[in-house]
């Protein structure tokens, strides 16, 4: 299992994963996000994206036939490690179905009610570690 930065040739795999995961109404790649992929045996099997400066995990997708293999956990750890260098917490918006996954990773409800898009805000605090 390799977690690496997205390459241009990964675009169609990423869009397919985000679409199949069912979590994203608009599963397209956005330029303002930093994307990473999980690759196994040369095949992209998971994707995550984040915005570094505000500590927000924007997207996390693993196809259902690949879930339970540690791919989502590996992607989360990688994204958190990147964000931890610049922020004291990380935030994510979750569907009701995905909340258990995030809670198992140490996230807490920022609100018990969903936001206007139907997603639940979750947060995880960690010690700020400056890279400067």
N, C-alpha and C positions, 0 to 999 in steps of 0.2 A: 504494500500500500504506500503510495507516494502522494503527498499533498504539495501542490506546486501552483505557481501563478498561472492564470489563464493565458492561453496562446490563441492567436486569431483563428486557428483551425478548430478550436474547441467550441466555437459559437453555436453551431447546430446541435451539438451534444448537450450543451448547457440549456439551451432553449427547450429541448425535448425533455430533459430532466425536470426543469421548473414547471413545464406544462403537465407532465405526468404526475408530479407530486400533488397536484390539486390545490396547493396552498396559495397560488398566485393567480389573480385574475388577469394580470397582464405579464406573462412570463417572458419578458424581453430584457435584453441586456441594456443597462443604463450606464452611460459614460462616467457619471460621478461616483460610481461604486468601484471598489477594488475587488476583483474576483479571484478565487482560488478554486481549484478542482482536486478531487481525489481520483487517482488513477490506479487501477489494478490491471496488471498484465496488458498495459497499453490502451486500456479502455477507460474513458471517463465514467465514473459511477456515482459521483456526488459533486455538489457545487455549493459554495458559500460566498457571500459578498458582505462587505462592510464599508462603513465610512469611518475612517481613522480618527478624524478630528472631533467627532461628537460621540464616539464610542457606541455606535449603533450597528448591530448585525441586521443587515437588510433582508437577506435571503439565505435560506438553508434548504437544500433539496437533495433527497436521496430516493430513487425509485423504490416502490414498495417491494419489488423482488430482491432488493439489495439491503433492505432494512434489517436490523438485528445483527449486523456483522461488524459494528463498531465504526462504520463510515461517518455517520452523523456526529458521533462523539469525537472522532479524530478531527473532523472539520471544525467543530466547536472549539476544541482546545487550541487549534491553530489560529482561529480568528480571535479568540480571547487573548492569546499571547501577543498578537499584533496590536490589539487595542490597548492592552495593559501598559504598553510602552508610552502611551500618550494620555491615558484617562484613568480615573479612579474607579470607574464603573463601566459596565457594559449593559446595553439595553436591547430589547427585542420585542416585537409584536408577534403574538402567537395565536393560532387558531385554537379553539377549545380542544380539539383532538390532539394537539401537540403539546399542551401545557405540561403533561406528565413528564415528557422528555426534558423540558427545560427545568422543571422543579428538581428532577434527579441530578441535574448539573449545578445545583445551587442557586438557581434563580428564584426570586420572590415576586409576588404580585405587587406591581406599582399601583394597581387599581383592581378591584374585584369586578368592575363593570367593563364591558368591552368599549373600545373607542368607536367613533361613528362608522368605521369600516367593518366593525364586527370582530376586530382583533383585540386580544388582551395584552396590555403592556406589562412586561416583566423586566426586572433589573437584577443585576448581580454586582455587588461591591467588592473591590479588591484594593490593596494598598497601591497608591500611586508610586510609580517608579520612573523617574525622569531619565531620559537617555542623553541629557545634555551634560 
